[in-house]
Amino acid sequence: MAADSMEIDDALYSRQRYVLGDTAMQKMAQSHVFLSGIGGLGVEIAKNIILAGVKALTVHDTKQCTKWDLGINFFIHEDDITSQKNRAEATLHHIAELNPYVHVAASTVPLDETTDLSFLKQYQCVILTEVNLLLQKKINDFCHAQQPPIKFISADVYGICSRLFCDFGDEFEVLDTTGEEPKEIFISNITQSNPGIVTCLENHPHRLETGQFLTFREVNGMLCLNGSTHQITVVSPYSFSIGDTSDMEPYLHGGIAVQVKTPKMLYFERLEKQLTNPLCLVADFSKPEAPLQTHVAMLALNHFQENFGRGPNIGCLQDAEEMLKIAMSISETLENKPQVDENVVKWLSRTAQGFLAPLAAAVGGVASQEVLKAVTGKFSPLQQWLYIDMLDIVTPLEKMGSEEFLPRGDRYDALRVCIGDGLCQKLHDLNVFLVGCGAIGCEMLKNFALLGVGTGQDKGLVTITDPDLIEKSNLNRQFLFRPYHIQKPKSYTAAEATLNINPHLKIDSYINKVCPATENTYSDEFYTKQDVIVTALDNVEARRYIDSRCVANLRPLIDSGTMGTKGHTEVIVPHLTESYNSHRDPPEEEIPFCTLKSFPAAIEHTIQWARDKRIQSGESLEGCFHVIKTLSRRPRSWTQCVELARLKFEKYFIHKALQLLHSFPLDTRLKDGSLFWQSPKRPPFPVKFEVSDPLHYGFIVSAAKLFATVYCVPVTEKDLSEETILKIISAVKVPEFRPSNKVVQTDETARKPDHIAVSSEDERNAIFQLEKSILSNEALENDLKMKPISFEKDDDSNGHIDFITAASNLRAKMYNIEPADRFKTKRIAGKIIPAIATATAAVSGLVALELIKVVGGFSAAAYKNCFLNLAIPIMVFTKTAEVRRTEIRNGISFTIWDRWTIYGKEDFTLLDFINAVREKYGIEPTMVVQGVKMLYVPVMPGHIKRLKLTMQKLVKPSADKKYVDLTVSFAPEIDGEEDLPGPPVRYYFVQEDN
């Protein structure tokens, strides 16, 4: 993004633009930010805001690189320690490389109580990490007093505790509190009353909140509502009130209510005042008191540092006692005198010198988003504190001796202080399979490198896979990649970059998709070698498949994902939790075929229609009929491509409208007397072709270019000149409209037909025409040459988005629907998932924290799932869902994690198998199924005879197959009821040695 022209580099920023919008992006590109402290937390914040695209960042630090930094700062290397470099100078080149549009400078001058702070006036936002509390207060007072105020953020990670504080001045205007698209609500009724009640269309809840504002358009009858804005009160999920409508004309039909985004003023207090009366975000509703207790504990730590000129010693009970006394006295000075949690104070004291890199990733992600809010006014800032603690990780380590936590002089000392040497060793010996090397995948590999995952001398391996190549748009979030990596495989490149962070990592990288087709590569044997699987994918089906493999092989899985500023993490542990497949998201709402074809009501409908357009003439016809249609209609020159595009314009945007109005004139009424053309159905009106209209001209050019590509017609620069195209268009003879009596589909439940039936007479005629074409040399090799086009959203040179934008907006015009610009069209047509580095960094940090618990083999109570939305902001930790137990009968039960096993031999029959299940598990199967194949269902003809067949003959395994997974069910206790389900049964064809 060039700061002078404010032009946004869409190839780089496209996914982030969909999160922030262009106004915020341009404000960001003019902002100067100061960041002090480039340790583990500072480098996370620097990475995220540079990727986002501020204009300039100054990183300030006065400390030298030490061995300790290797485990917390992913841009500090061994040679930086040898040459005793300053941390800011050592990281400068690496962070500057993340985004060529951001000017990055390093500062190493002292920053203390005597410093003249006037140099900060050049910055719009100041972020402090690793700064003592007295200096934080001084700098905050200075920032708050400026006009306009300099936005102030301070963030700290000490051991297992973290805090984040924001002060954006006495008044801070938020232009868009949520970033969500304004809601559009189709109206079915408005009462003439005080207050007037607006009712939505059936089965379309409005999802509004009381106090929001709406404006109205296209209301028939109550015309004075159109263009007016009203504050609403929610009455029910399908209705809301808007004030007095009793003097208005009666409502007839139609109308759309559109949400109006209104700015909101927020008010912040200085750090000094907030210390005694903190306003905290509650992240874990099972512990609403936790933020205040952590607030007190961390203030006690700050006071301890001031009093003794050092932090509490690792595992020192005396220091912990001293900190507890300080905490007790601080609690008394706070306005609501919170209770002191001795456990938090004790563990903070024990671990304060340590550093949990994944906790810094999580807090750094949130803090970075606050920086972007500060300089753009986009989204709701944090008011004013966020505390996250990791007591869940250390509580199970209670009985370990303090020597477990002492430094050993290696890169993992900061981590060891927090989790002990035993857990560090388990991380080193871990076999982990990471699926996906996109944004979350890159962040996860960074976390693995800092934690030392897969670095054990004899054990431990990180296996990664991703089939994709690196695109320019990835560079905005996938921070391991650089411009010179474009078009290289993600997995190989990510592996190499991870070894730069920690050369001791053992890493295997692959470019396979994980799906049923690659089951030989990722076999059951492969899964059983993995200690944990981590998914970093946006494909739901792939995640469901991997989950099923984890359940089948009793392997823990940590799943996560982001969409814009929203993110989630889910921990799945064998025998303790439900699996990913235990819950189903509601299916994505499909647009009815008749809506797409004839009755669009929203821009999404016209974009989907344009994306689905068949560029090939007659593509859905079959056999000879298809061939002859294509031969007779195919363009053989650029002139014919342009002519065909002009005829398509006539067909789609004029004849289609005239045909619909012929089938359903404007005064058409339904059986109940209501108008056919009423909301959400919009009557179409023909769009008269005007060559001077850029939209019309754009459709012709983009459609003609696609025809040329499909039919392998060469195109020159001269062909694309306006002069040539206008000349061709002016000579086109456009056919007159002739109405047809073809039935128009109006049933919303009807699905799109898979193919169009061709009558035998048409087929015979087509064969005759085809023979004639061959004899007259009209079916030569060049005539039969065609090139299929696969839709590609990110290549602007292919014209795909240009065509969809033009076609969609012409159709929108025809139906009087608000058009969409190319940017919005690309998002909807390309089904682009908005993304931003702040959310992916936060989510990956939370995943890595759960990974530590999984490796430690903790009990169910320790694991937490998280949902976050950095825009609002909310961060909600919840307990994992406990695994459900299914009762069969007589006390026999199972969970999704149970699998029964039966060992057979060569002559083992189906009857032997059924008897073996009964003898081993106390219940007799009445049905046996293999995948979708029913092996034994007693009511099916001939199935009783199968009881004598051997399992080998029934299952027909391949020579190398040792076992088969079967599903069994059992007779119900009461006749007539459904069979009772059972767990999967793994049948081994021969007894194994063990």
Order of alpha helices (4+ residues) and beta strands (2+ residues): alpha-alpha-beta-alpha-beta-alpha-alpha-beta-beta-alpha-beta-beta-beta-beta-beta-beta-beta-beta-beta-beta-beta-alpha-beta-alpha-alpha-alpha-alpha-beta-alpha-alpha-beta-alpha-beta-alpha-beta-alpha-beta-alpha-beta-beta-alpha-alpha-alpha-alpha-alpha-alpha-alpha-alpha-alpha-alpha-alpha-alpha-beta-beta-beta-beta-beta-alpha-beta-beta-alpha-beta-beta
